């Protein structure tokens, strides 16, 4: 009888000890910082990604868009869209017009929607109307790696800040370079060219400037607090075009991209060594 009581007492003590150590372990775990399951949602806000093509391969133009901003949105060479839609320089488009984005969309639809006329301030921005030109005409663009018509593009650094994020194709990736900066700091054109987009219509870029340097190369400057140029302006390398800000992101910085034939390339391949 006595031995039975001793056994029961041991069992009770063992159970109490087990409960004690389990509670200690759980308490310690509760105080430990939890590892995030995924930071993709945060990174997707920080690093703009190209929008997938619509299933019907068409894009309906909205006010404020340009041919270049639409091409940038989908990661397509603007010349390809221009050729598919028989649009010629200076690439005038209008709200309500339907742009074909690939050859499949031509087979699906042979007509382009019409929009109300707006003859004021004709430009390549989507605020004017112009009928498509002769379909027999073609756009002949010279495709070169560094130059157009023998004129070399001399790239320079857009800001003096430190590179905090480099170009990457892994995961969500980063289509350019991110520079640290103080709000209001100077943003410069990385090369001479023509401003083909100035606005905030591309999600993830905030206040954005796109500059056309040749038929092959474009550059972009995102998250600005102030934009100092407008579409159609011709700028020189080193000219102040904007001021650093945090529009479209969560910190003051400049997001800078270079695109060759519509595709993002590593800017460090073109910028001079510091």
ROLUMNU-290644 format. One record per residue (C-alpha): residue number from 1; residue in three letters; x, y, z. Coordinates in Angstrom, 1 decimal. Each point is the difference from the previous one (the first is absolute). Layout:
N
 seq type      X      Y      Z
 NUM  ALA      X      Y      Z
...
***
This chain:
274
 seq type      X      Y      Z
   1  UNK    0.0    0.0    0.0
   2  UNK    2.8    2.3    0.9
   3  UNK    1.9   -0.7   -3.2
   4  UNK   -3.2    0.8   -2.0
   5  UNK   -0.2    3.4    1.7
   6  UNK    3.7    0.7   -0.8
   7  UNK   -0.6   -0.8   -3.7
   8  UNK   -3.0    2.3   -0.2
   9  UNK    2.0    2.8    1.6
  10  UNK    2.8   -0.4   -2.5
  11  UNK   -2.4    0.1   -2.9
  12  UNK   -1.6    3.2    1.3
  13  UNK    3.4    1.7    0.5
  14  UNK    1.1   -1.0   -3.5
  15  UNK   -3.2    1.4   -1.5
  16  UNK    0.4    3.3    1.9
  17  UNK    3.6    0.3   -1.1
  18  UNK   -1.0   -0.6   -3.6
  19  UNK   -2.6    2.7    0.1
  20  UNK    2.5    2.4    1.6
  21  UNK    2.7   -0.4   -2.7
  22  UNK   -2.6    0.1   -2.8
  23  UNK   -1.3    3.3    1.3
  24  UNK    3.5    1.4    0.2
  25  UNK    0.8   -1.1   -3.6
  26  UNK   -3.2    1.6   -1.3
  27  UNK    0.7    3.2    1.9
  28  UNK    3.5    0.2   -1.5
  29  UNK   -1.4   -0.6   -3.5
  30  UNK   -2.6    2.7    0.5
  31  UNK    2.7    2.6    0.7
  32  UNK    2.0   -0.9   -3.1
  33  UNK   -0.5    2.1   -3.1
  34  UNK   -2.0   -1.9   -2.7
  35  UNK    1.7   -0.4   -3.3
  36  UNK   -2.1    1.5   -2.8
  37  UNK   -1.8   -2.5   -2.2
  38  UNK    0.7    2.1   -3.0
  39  UNK    1.1    3.6   -0.8
  40  UNK   -1.2   -0.2   -3.6
  41  UNK   -2.9    2.4    0.6
  42  UNK    2.4    2.6    1.3
  43  UNK    2.5   -0.5   -2.8
  44  UNK   -2.7    0.1   -2.6
  45  UNK   -0.8    3.5    1.2
  46  UNK    3.6    1.0    0.0
  47  UNK    0.9   -1.4   -3.4
  48  UNK   -2.4    0.7   -2.9
  49  UNK   -0.5   -3.0   -2.3
  50  UNK   -1.2   -0.1   -3.6
  51  UNK   -3.7   -0.5   -0.4
  52  UNK   -0.9   -3.2   -1.8
  53  UNK   -1.6    0.4   -3.5
  54  UNK   -3.8   -0.1    0.0
  55  UNK   -1.5   -3.2   -1.2
  56  UNK   -1.4    1.6   -3.1
  57  UNK    3.4    1.7   -0.7
  58  UNK   -1.5    3.5   -0.1
  59  UNK    0.2    3.1    2.1
  60  UNK   -2.6    2.8    0.2
  61  UNK    1.8    3.3    0.3
  62  UNK   -0.9    2.2    2.9
  63  UNK    0.6    3.8    0.4
  64  UNK    3.5    0.9    0.8
  65  UNK    1.6   -3.1   -1.4
  66  UNK    2.7    0.1   -2.7
  67  UNK    1.1   -2.7   -2.3
  68  UNK    3.2   -0.2    2.0
  69  UNK   -1.7   -0.3    3.4
  70  UNK   -2.2   -2.8   -1.4
  71  UNK    3.0   -1.8   -1.4
  72  UNK    1.8    0.4    3.3
  73  UNK   -2.9   -1.4    1.9
  74  UNK    0.0   -3.2   -2.0
  75  UNK    3.8   -0.3   -0.5
  76  UNK   -0.4    0.3   -3.8
  77  UNK    2.1    2.0   -2.5
  78  UNK   -2.0    3.0   -0.9
  79  UNK    1.0   -0.5   -3.7
  80  UNK   -1.8   -3.3    0.0
  81  UNK   -3.2    1.5    1.2
  82  UNK    0.3    2.8   -2.5
  83  UNK    0.6   -2.4   -2.9
  84  UNK   -3.0   -2.2    1.0
  85  UNK   -2.3    3.0    0.1
  86  UNK    1.4    1.9   -2.9
  87  UNK    0.9    2.9    2.2
  88  UNK    2.9    2.3   -1.2
  89  UNK    2.1    2.7    1.6
  90  UNK   -0.8    2.0    2.0
  91  UNK   -2.2   -2.9    1.2
  92  UNK   -3.3    1.7    0.6
  93  UNK   -2.7   -2.0    1.8
  94  UNK   -3.4    0.9    1.5
  95  UNK   -2.2   -1.2    2.9
  96  UNK   -2.3   -2.8   -1.0
  97  UNK    2.3   -1.3   -2.7
  98  UNK    0.7   -3.7    0.2
  99  UNK    3.7   -1.0   -0.4
 100  UNK    0.9   -3.4   -1.2
 101  UNK    2.9   -1.3    2.1
 102  UNK    0.9   -3.2   -1.9
 103  UNK   -0.6   -1.7   -3.4
 104  UNK   -2.6   -2.3    1.5
 105  UNK   -2.2    3.0    0.8
 106  UNK    0.1    1.0   -3.7
 107  UNK   -1.7   -3.3   -0.9
 108  UNK   -2.6    0.5    2.8
 109  UNK   -0.9    3.4   -1.1
 110  UNK    0.6    1.9   -3.2
 111  UNK   -1.6    3.3    1.1
 112  UNK    1.0    2.7    2.4
 113  UNK   -2.6    1.8    2.1
 114  UNK   -0.7    3.6   -0.6
 115  UNK    0.1    2.9    2.5
 116  UNK   -1.4    3.5    0.1
 117  UNK    2.1    2.6   -1.8
 118  UNK    2.1    2.3    2.1
 119  UNK    2.1    2.2   -2.3
 120  UNK    1.5    2.1    2.8
 121  UNK    3.7   -0.3    0.7
 122  UNK    0.8   -3.0   -2.3
 123  UNK    2.8   -2.1    1.4
 124  UNK    1.1   -3.6    0.5
 125  UNK   -1.9    0.2    3.4
 126  UNK   -3.4   -1.6    0.1
 127  UNK   -1.9    3.3   -0.1
 128  UNK   -0.5    0.4   -3.7
 129  UNK   -1.4   -1.8   -3.0
 130  UNK    1.7   -0.8   -3.3
 131  UNK   -1.0   -2.6   -2.6
 132  UNK    2.5   -2.8   -0.6
 133  UNK    2.4    0.7   -2.9
 134  UNK    0.4   -1.9   -3.2
 135  UNK    0.3   -3.7    0.9
 136  UNK    2.6   -0.5   -2.8
 137  UNK    2.5    2.2    1.8
 138  UNK    2.4   -1.7    2.4
 139  UNK    2.1    1.2    2.9
 140  UNK    3.6   -0.7   -0.8
 141  UNK    2.0    0.1    3.3
 142  UNK    3.7   -0.5    0.2
 143  UNK    0.8   -2.4    2.8
 144  UNK    3.4    0.5    1.6
 145  UNK    1.4   -0.9    3.4
 146  UNK    1.4    3.4    0.9
 147  UNK   -0.8    2.5   -2.7
 148  UNK   -2.4    1.3   -2.6
 149  UNK    1.3    1.3   -3.3
 150  UNK    3.6   -0.2    1.2
 151  UNK   -0.6    2.2    3.1
 152  UNK    1.1   -1.7    3.2
 153  UNK   -2.1    0.3    3.1
 154  UNK    2.1    1.3    2.9
 155  UNK   -1.6   -1.2    3.3
 156  UNK    0.5    1.8    3.3
 157  UNK   -1.2   -0.7    3.6
 158  UNK   -3.5    1.5    0.6
 159  UNK    0.7    0.7    3.7
 160  UNK    3.0    0.0    2.4
 161  UNK   -1.6   -2.3    2.6
 162  UNK    1.1   -3.5    0.9
 163  UNK   -1.4   -3.0   -1.9
 164  UNK   -2.2   -1.8    2.6
 165  UNK   -1.6   -2.5   -2.4
 166  UNK    1.6   -1.4   -3.1
 167  UNK   -1.5   -1.4   -3.2
 168  UNK   -1.3   -3.5    0.5
 169  UNK   -2.1   -2.6   -1.9
 170  UNK   -0.5   -2.4    2.9
 171  UNK   -3.5   -0.3    1.4
 172  UNK   -1.9    3.3   -0.3
 173  UNK    3.4    1.5   -0.6
 174  UNK    0.9    3.6   -0.7
 175  UNK   -0.1    1.4   -3.5
 176  UNK    2.6    2.7    0.7
 177  UNK    2.0    1.7    2.7
 178  UNK   -1.3    1.6    3.2
 179  UNK    1.9    2.9    1.4
 180  UNK   -0.2    1.4    3.5
 181  UNK   -0.8    3.7    0.3
 182  UNK   -1.4    2.9    1.9
 183  UNK   -3.4    1.5   -1.0
 184  UNK    0.5    2.9   -2.4
 185  UNK    3.5   -1.2   -1.1
 186  UNK    0.8    0.5   -3.7
 187  UNK   -0.9   -2.7   -2.6
 188  UNK    1.9    0.4   -3.3
 189  UNK   -0.6   -1.3   -3.5
 190  UNK    2.4   -2.9   -0.4
 191  UNK    0.4    0.8   -3.7
 192  UNK   -1.3    2.5   -2.5
 193  UNK   -3.4   -0.7   -1.5
 194  UNK   -3.7    0.9   -0.2
 195  UNK   -2.5   -0.4    2.8
 196  UNK   -2.7   -2.4   -1.2
 197  UNK   -1.9   -0.4    3.3
 198  UNK   -0.4    2.1    3.0
 199  UNK   -2.7   -1.0    2.6
 200  UNK   -1.1   -2.4    2.6
 201  UNK   -2.2   -2.4   -2.0
 202  UNK    2.2   -3.1    0.3
 203  UNK   -0.7   -1.9    3.2
 204  UNK    3.1   -0.6    2.1
 205  UNK    2.0    2.8   -1.4
 206  UNK   -1.5    3.1    1.6
 207  UNK    0.9    3.2   -1.8
 208  UNK    1.8   -1.3   -3.0
 209  UNK    2.1    1.4   -2.9
 210  UNK    0.9   -2.0   -3.1
 211  UNK    2.6    1.4   -2.4
 212  UNK    0.6   -1.3   -3.6
 213  UNK    3.7    0.1   -0.9
 214  UNK   -0.2   -1.8   -3.3
 215  UNK   -2.1   -2.5   -1.9
 216  UNK    1.5   -2.7    2.2
 217  UNK    0.5    1.5    3.5
 218  UNK   -2.4    1.5    2.6
 219  UNK    0.6    0.9    3.6
 220  UNK   -2.3    0.6    3.0
 221  UNK    0.1    1.9    3.3
 222  UNK   -2.6   -1.0    2.6
 223  UNK   -1.3    1.0    3.4
 224  UNK    0.7    3.7   -0.5
 225  UNK   -1.4    2.7    2.4
 226  UNK   -0.1    2.5   -2.8
 227  UNK    0.2   -0.3   -3.8
 228  UNK    1.6    2.9   -1.8
 229  UNK   -0.5   -1.0   -3.6
 230  UNK   -2.9   -0.8   -2.2
 231  UNK   -0.7   -2.2   -3.0
 232  UNK    1.8    1.3   -3.1
 233  UNK    2.8    1.8    1.8
 234  UNK    3.5   -0.6   -1.3
 235  UNK    2.5   -0.5    2.9
 236  UNK    3.8   -0.2    0.1
 237  UNK    2.1   -2.5    2.0
 238  UNK    0.4    1.3    3.6
 239  UNK   -3.0    2.4   -0.2
 240  UNK   -2.2    0.1    3.1
 241  UNK   -3.3   -1.7   -0.9
 242  UNK   -1.5   -0.8    3.4
 243  UNK    0.5   -0.1    3.8
 244  UNK    0.3   -3.2    2.0
 245  UNK   -3.1   -1.0    2.0
 246  UNK   -2.0   -3.0    1.2
 247  UNK   -3.0    0.0   -2.3
 248  UNK   -1.1   -3.6   -0.6
 249  UNK    2.4   -1.4    2.6
 250  UNK    0.7    0.1    3.7
 251  UNK    3.3    1.9    0.2
 252  UNK    1.8    2.8   -1.8
 253  UNK    1.9   -1.4   -2.9
 254  UNK    0.5    0.0   -3.8
 255  UNK   -0.9   -3.1   -2.0
 256  UNK    1.8    0.2   -3.3
 257  UNK   -0.4   -2.3   -3.1
 258  UNK    1.6   -0.4   -3.4
 259  UNK   -2.0   -1.9   -2.6
 260  UNK    1.4   -1.3   -3.3
 261  UNK   -2.7   -0.8   -2.6
 262  UNK   -2.6   -0.1    2.8
 263  UNK    1.9   -2.4    2.2
 264  UNK    1.7    1.1    3.3
 265  UNK    3.7   -0.3    0.1
 266  UNK    2.5    0.4    2.9
 267  UNK    0.9    3.8    0.1
 268  UNK    3.4   -0.9    1.4
 269  UNK    0.9   -1.3   -3.4
 270  UNK   -0.3    3.5   -1.5
 271  UNK    0.7    2.4    2.8
 272  UNK    3.7    1.1    0.4
 273  UNK    2.0   -1.3    2.9
 274  UNK    0.0    2.2    3.1
***
